[in-house]
Amino acid sequence: MPHQVFVSHSTKDKPVADAVCAALEAAGIGAWIAPRDIRAGSDWGQAIVEAINGSRAMVLVFSSAADASKQVLREVERAVAKGVVVVPLRIDDQMPTGSYEYFLSSTHWLDARRAPLADHLPLLVSTVHDALADPVGAQRHAGDLAQARSAAERGEPQALHALALRQLKGDGVAADPESGLRSLTRAAEQGLALAQHDLAALHEARAELGTAFRWYSRAARLGHAPAQERLAHWRDGVVETFGDEESDEPAAVASPSSDAAPLARRWLPIVTAAGAVVVAAWLWRDALVGPDRAAIGTAALTTQLDAGEPEVVVELAARAARGDAEAELALARAYDHGRGLAHDPLAVLAGYRRAAERGSVAAALVLGRAAELGLSGAPVDAAEAARWYAAAAEGGSAEGEFHGARLKADAGDEDAAVAALTRAAEHGHAEAALRLAKCYAQGLGVARDAAIAARWRERGLVLAGIR
């Protein structure tokens, strides 16, 4: 088949590049790679130049070997000069240096550092497919990132937050968790509630629970609903207080241990818009001395499991047996990550399925992704993926609506895709808003309307923290 994509790689990384080629060609995307596609007797340099000139996109297999390769650098320089969209696939911890840093600073990166490589190829193929379908949009994405960088350098909190998320995820830049943490902290310290919430979630994932509580509290005091909800989850079964807006003392305190009450009062109160006091008494390691596990809420048990206390698995299993969806979800994640339970691929999907069937939106999203990409041993099944994404959407998930819309678009049902994208965008999903803008700009499933496209694009950039 005629080639559309040039695959650039160092000699050392040829096995990875060959796998990339195979994945692209299996998806019907013609790929060009040296030395396979250089005809005998041809001039090597001329063949490379002609192949790049005839390509619409380049996949760069980036590694320490590629960073040191002058040949690969010349290929990237040529691609950038010709306006070819570059999609870098990072396969080790090497950060771009020198000219690479200049050429790739505003480019959308894909991270494939964690084995197996096969898990990352579906996303690569999807990204290349999108770049081929809308090269202008792909280049615009790079421009948006450059704009976000510039604003972040000026210290604008929304831009710092957007840049932090990219640095943490490797989205558009090489993944750099420490830089992401610094950017996120700067944004949070300037009073951006969304950044405070995300920073709290990051510390919670690292089991730095006291720090997480402080940032959730700061975001909650600014009226950030997800932070208030998270604090309420932490409250569940540990300490609950209810009082009126004018009182500094709780009307009632229910705790597994009377020793917890003095500590609880140190964290009072967080006032919601409705005027109710929602209090999360944290540092349960100190407050709950010898608690009865059955008296602790599922969310608190899950946090204990995440923090490295595997003995709570017994109580979580008992709750799951009684139909507790969140307990079932916690056990599935424990099997998935080998945390508190030995990794068991068979138990992973079964646990997520039970949790989803009992109403867990998070589990439905996991199952949708697994069926779409063939993760955790699940067979690739677009219909099954669509079913789980629909279940997540029915549970109020904008993420479920968005992924369902992607599948509808892939199946050629543009009208349904636009409807789902609209629902997701209206519920605050940034990428859905940007894709909806593309639909209106190109007339995909709707009549072309530049004004509506511009409004959705602006909305998407605001939601992403770039505006």
Secondary structure, DSSP 8 states (H G I E B T S, - for coil): ----EEEE--GGGHHHHHHHHHHHHHTT--EE-TTTTS-TT--HHHHHHHHHHT-SEEEEEESHHHHT-HHHHHHHHHHHHTT-EEEEEE-SS----HHHHHHHTTS--EE--SS-GGGTHHHHHHHHHHHHH-HHHHHHHHHHHHHHHHHHHTT-HHHHHHHHHHHHHTSSS---HHHHHHHHHHHHHTT-HHHHHHHHHHHHHTT-HHHHHHHHHHHHHTT-HHHHHHHHHHHTTT-EE---TT-SS-S-EE-S-TTHHHHHHTT---B-TTS-B------HHHH-SS--GGGS-HHHHHHHHHTT-GGGHHHHHHHHHTT-HHHHHHHHHHHHHTSSS---HHHHHHHHHHHHHTT-HHHHHHHHHHHHHTGGG----HHHHHHHHHHHHHTT-HHHHHHHHHHHHHTT-HHHHHHHHHHHHHTT-HHHHHHHHHHHHHTSSS---HHHHHHHHHHHHHHTT--
